[in-house]
Amino acid sequence: MSSFKFELNSDGVRELLHDAGVVGVCQQHASAVLSRCGEGYEISARNYPDRAGYAVRAATSEAVRDNLKNNTLLKGMGG
């Protein structure tokens, strides 16, 4: 077996997770989930200190009930 070891550069990883290309991929995945969920759901951008991302959530009371009954967000993610 190999004894190869490596260490990640924390600042470099943080910069990569804020990169426009990575953020764009996150937005594409969130948009795909949103399109599978239907009416009453929305996307919001999230900016955390160490990364950027997107969230999909139920925005209306009907969507909240739908998600509770059918696990719509989980199914929209492919789970």
C-alpha positions as CSV (number, residue, x, y, z in Angstrom):
1,M,0.0,0.0,0.0
2,S,1.0,3.6,-0.6
3,S,1.7,5.9,2.3
4,F,0.9,9.0,0.2
5,K,-0.4,11.9,2.3
6,F,-1.6,15.4,1.4
7,E,-2.9,18.4,3.2
8,L,-5.6,20.8,1.9
9,N,-4.9,24.5,2.0
10,S,-7.9,25.9,3.9
11,D,-7.7,29.3,2.3
12,G,-7.5,27.8,-1.2
13,V,-10.5,25.5,-0.5
14,R,-12.5,28.5,0.8
15,E,-11.7,30.5,-2.3
16,L,-12.7,27.6,-4.5
17,L,-16.1,27.3,-2.7
18,H,-16.7,31.0,-3.4
19,D,-15.6,30.7,-7.1
20,A,-18.2,31.8,-9.6
21,G,-18.1,28.5,-11.4
22,V,-18.8,26.5,-8.3
23,V,-21.6,28.9,-7.3
24,G,-23.1,28.5,-10.8
25,V,-23.1,24.7,-10.5
26,C,-24.9,25.1,-7.1
27,Q,-27.5,27.4,-8.7
28,Q,-28.1,24.9,-11.5
29,H,-28.7,22.1,-9.1
30,A,-31.1,24.3,-7.0
31,S,-32.9,25.3,-10.2
32,A,-33.3,21.7,-11.2
33,V,-34.7,20.8,-7.8
34,L,-37.1,23.8,-8.0
35,S,-38.4,22.7,-11.4
36,R,-39.2,19.2,-10.1
37,C,-41.0,20.6,-7.0
38,G,-43.6,22.7,-8.8
39,E,-45.7,25.6,-7.6
40,G,-45.1,27.3,-4.2
41,Y,-41.4,26.7,-3.9
42,E,-38.6,29.2,-4.2
43,I,-34.8,29.5,-4.4
44,S,-32.7,31.7,-2.1
45,A,-29.0,32.4,-2.3
46,R,-27.0,31.7,0.8
47,N,-23.6,33.3,1.6
48,Y,-21.9,31.6,4.4
49,P,-18.4,32.7,5.7
50,D,-16.7,29.6,4.2
51,R,-18.8,28.9,1.2
52,A,-21.7,30.0,-1.0
53,G,-24.8,28.1,-1.8
54,Y,-28.5,28.0,-2.6
55,A,-31.5,26.7,-0.7
56,V,-34.9,25.6,-2.1
57,R,-37.8,26.0,0.3
58,A,-41.6,25.8,0.5
59,A,-42.7,29.4,0.2
60,T,-46.5,29.0,0.6
61,S,-48.6,27.2,3.1
62,E,-49.9,24.8,0.4
63,A,-46.3,23.9,-0.5
64,V,-45.4,23.4,3.1
65,R,-48.4,20.9,3.5
66,D,-47.4,19.3,0.2
67,N,-43.8,18.8,1.4
68,L,-44.9,17.4,4.7
69,K,-47.3,15.0,3.1
70,N,-45.2,13.9,0.1
71,N,-41.6,14.8,0.9
72,T,-41.5,16.9,-2.2
73,L,-38.2,18.6,-1.6
74,L,-36.5,15.3,-0.9
75,K,-38.0,13.7,-4.0
76,G,-37.0,16.8,-6.0
77,M,-33.4,16.2,-5.0
78,G,-33.7,12.7,-6.3
79,G,-33.8,11.0,-2.9
